[in-house]
Amino acid sequence: MVNREYRPTLAQLRTFATIAEHGHFGTAAAHLGISQPSLSQALAALENGLGVQLIERSTRRVIVTPTGRALLPLAQATMESLDNFVAHARGASGGMTGPMSIGMIPTIAPYLLPALLGLFPHQAPDLTPRVVEDKTLHLVDQLRQGSIDVAVVGLPIEGGGLTKVPLYTEGFVLVVPENHRLAGQHGIAASELADLDVLLLDDGHCLRDQVLDLCRTVAMRNDPRHALTRAASLATVIQLVGAGLGTTLVPVSAVAAECQRPGIALATFAEGVTSANRHVGLVYRTSSSREGDYMALGAMVSQAFEESVQESRELLVERVC
């Protein structure tokens, strides 16, 4: 008779799964670091408790029964769930281990991620990052709801209950058609924007708001907010510039990836134009117990920025006089 109160132990499930995986009792015992008699006893206890045969034993080979094949994925899922539970607990207690959901805005993620992801295996090998790319407003909502752990966004952002940590300041570069009067110019003033048709990203992108802040410092002939042409990505905006439909501003980190397209040229602002930049920071819930982990992540993000921006700076030296 089946014991309906019986619940298998994790060790018993792991024994069954390991035998099924290796197809050999001796190999499975060696893999688990236990004796073969202990392995056989654990499997027998599991089968007796469930009232089913999971493995057919013979002198030549091990065969997983039809019932065993049906139950094997469930056993593996149970072990995986427990492993994830433990990983989350370890991550919550600090030490850059376990899963971490990292939000990034679309004007940062494509340009920093290659360098950042390359740092994890060396600086946080036990961390399992999950990256979520979205607009700032959506990332903040996900932070508050607990869907993500931390976000890399443009500062400032509003709202209580969140800790904001400044990471770096990044300059803007003016992108113009290749035959434009400002093409290749270095040290331009913000007032040069007054006569330009500046193309913006869609509503919700913090880069759009940052560019508008810069435009407000000069008397723009054409208000960029009223332009009929706008796009959801920097790549599309720059394509529009190349087609002669206007100009735009991009962060330095995007130059190498986006600004080597035909038909466009670059110009840089004078050093004194402090409004021609954006401030990037890390945001997380103040109630979180992983502050140390987030500080370590912030240091890696800053390092990734310096690595990723180097190629863009070299390109600017070549293309701006």
N, C-alpha and C positions, 0 to 999 in steps of 0.2 A: 504494500500500500504506500502511495506517495505521501510524504510528510509535507502538508501544505504550509507548515510554519517554517520550513527549511529556507534559508537564504545562503547562497554560496558566498565564500570569501573571495576577496580579490586575488589571493594567491592561487585558489583553485581555478578561477577563470583564466588567470595568466598561464597556469599549467596547461590547461586544455588548448588555449590559443597557440602556445609555443609548440606543443606536440603537433598540432595541425599544420603549423607553418613549416616545421622542419621535417615532418614525416618520419621521425626516428626518436625513440625514447632516450637513447644515450646522448644524441646530439642536443635534444631539448633539455635534458638534465644538466649538461655541461653549460649550455647557454644561460640557464637560470642559476647556476652555481650550487646545485643541490645534488644529492645522490639519486641514482635511478630508482631505488626502492621508495624513497620519499616522493619522487615524482609520481610513481604508480599509485601510491596511497592517496595522494591529493586528487588524482583523476578518479580513482574508485569512489572516494568520498563525494565528489561532485556528481558522478553518475548515480550513485545510490540515493543521494539526497533529492535529485531531480526525478529519479525513477525512469531514466532513459539511458540508452547506450550512445555514447558520443564517438567512441573510437573502437574500431575492430583491431584486436591485437593478433599478430601472427609472428612466426619466427623470422619471416623475410621482410615484411613491410607493415606499415601502419596505414589503415584506411579510415578516413572520416566517414561516418555513417550519414545517410540522408538527413537524419535529425540533427546530427552534428554540423553538417554544412548549413542548415537553416539557422542554427543558433550561433554559429561562429561570428557573423557580423555583429550580432547583438552583444556578444561577449567583448569583442574588440571595441565597440562603441562605449560600453560601460567603462572599460579601462581608460579609454581616451578622455571620457568625461571626468573621471577622477583625477587624471593627470592634469587636465585643464584647471580643475578646482584647486589643486595644490599649487599650480603655477600662479594662479591669480592671488592666492594667499601669500605666496612668497613675494610677488610683485607689490602687493599692498604693504608689506612690511619693509620694503626698501631693498636696495642692492641691485637695481637695474636688472631684475630677472622677471620672467613671465611676460604675459601680453601687455602691450601698451598701445592704445588707439590714439593716433596722432593726426589731428586735423591740419590742413594747409590750404591756403587760398590759391586759386588758379594762377595768379601772377607770381607765385613763389615756388610752388611744388615742382613744375617741370624743370626749373633751373637749379634748384638746390638738392633735389632728391638723389641724383646720381652720386654726388659727393657724400651726402649724408648717409645713404644706404651703404656706401663703401666703408664708412667709419664703424658701423655697428659690429661687424664680426671681430674687430680688434679692440674696441673700447667698451662694448656691451654685448659680449658673445652670448649671454644667457637671456637677452631681451628678445621678445617676439613682437616686432613692430607691425601695426596695422595702420595703413595710411588712408585717410579720408580727405578727398579734395572737394571743397565747396566754398561758397561765398561766406564772407565774414559773419553776416547775420545768421545764417544757417548753422555755422560752426558754433557760434555762441549759444544758440538754442540747444544744440546737441550736447554741449558742455553742461549746461544747466540740467538737462534731462539725464545725464550720465551715459549717453551713447558713446561719447569719446572722452578721453582722459585729459588731453591737453591740446592746444592749438597754436600754430604759428601764423600770426596775422599782422596786419598793419595797425599801428597805434596812432591815436588813442582809440579806445572803445569805451562805451558807457555801460553802466550797470554795476550793482553791488554783488557781493558774494564771490567775486572773481579776483584772483591775484594776477597782476600784469607785470611782466619782467622785461624791460627794454633789452634788446640784444644787439642791434646794429642800425646804423643810419646808411641809407643807400641813395646815391644821386640819381637824377633823371637825365636822360639823353634825348635830345630832339631828333626825331626822324622826319626827313623831308624827301620829296622827289629829287632824283639825281641832278636835275637841272635847276634846282631852286637856288636863290641868291644866298641862302645860308648854308648850302651844302659844304661840308668840310670845315666849317668855321669853329674856332676855339675861343672860349671866353665870352660868349654872347650874354647880353643883359636880358633880364626877364621882360623888359619892355618890347623886345623883338617879337613877343607873342601877340602883341596887340593887333597886328594886321594879318594874323594867320587864321586859317580855318582848321581848328584843332578837332580831331576825331576822338571820340571817347568810347570806352567800354559801356556795356549795358548797365542799367541801374543795379545796385547791389554789390558791385565791385568796389572795394575800398580804394583801389588805384584810381578809379574814376573820381572819387571824392577828393583824393589828394591832388590830382591834376587840376580839378576845379578850384581848389584852394590857391594853387599857384596862379591860375588865370585871373582870380579875383584881385591879385596884387597889381594888375595892369588894366587899362581901359580897353577891353577887347572890342574890336569892331563887330565881330560876330560872336554872339554868346554860344559856346559849345553845347550847352544844354538844349538848344533849339535845333540842332543839326538833325536832319532826317537820317543821315548815315551813321550807324553805330554797329558794334559787333560784340560777340560774346567772348572773344579771345584776342590776345595780343597778335597772334599769327594772322588772323583775319584783318585786323586793323592795319597791320603793316602791309598786307597785300593791297589794301585800299590806297594807302599812301603811294605805293609803287605804281598804281594806276593813275596817279595824279589827282585823287579826290580830296586831298587835304594833307595835314601833317599830324603827328602824334608825339606823345612822350612815353618813353619806356624806362623801366629801372635798368641800371647798368648790368645787372646779372642776366638780363634777357638779351643783351646785345649779340653775344656770340651765337646764340641759338636762333635768333629771329631776324637779325639785321644783316645777313650776308646774302640777301635776296637781290635779284636784279632790279634796277629801277629806283633804288633808294640810296640816300646819303645820310650822314650823321652830322650833328653839331652839338657842342658841349657848352654848358653854362659857365660863367665866371665863378670863381671860388666864393665870392661874396654873396652869391644868390642862394642864401640858406633855405629859401622856400622851395628850391628845385630839388627836393629829396623826399624820402619817406622814412618813417621810423618803424622798424619791425620788432616785434616782441613775442614773448611766450605768454599764454593765458591758461590758467587752470583754476579749478574750484578751490577756494580758500579752505574749505573743509577737508580737502584731500590730505591723506597722511603720507603722500609720496613727494613732498616738496624737494627732498634731496635728489630724487630721481629726475625731477623736472629741471632742477638746476644743472644737473649733469647733461641732460638732453639739450638745454639751452646752450651750454658750452660747445656741444657738438654741432648744433645748428650754426653758431657763429663761425666755427672752424670750417664748416661746409661752405658757408657763404664766401669766406676768403679764398677757398680753393676754387670754387665755381666761378668767381668773378674775375679771376686772373686772366683767363683767355679773352674776356670781354675788354678788359683794360688794354691788353696788347693790341686788340683789333682797333680800339679807339686811337692809339698812338699811330697806327698805320694810316687811318682814314681821316683823321682830324688834324689840321695844321695849327 
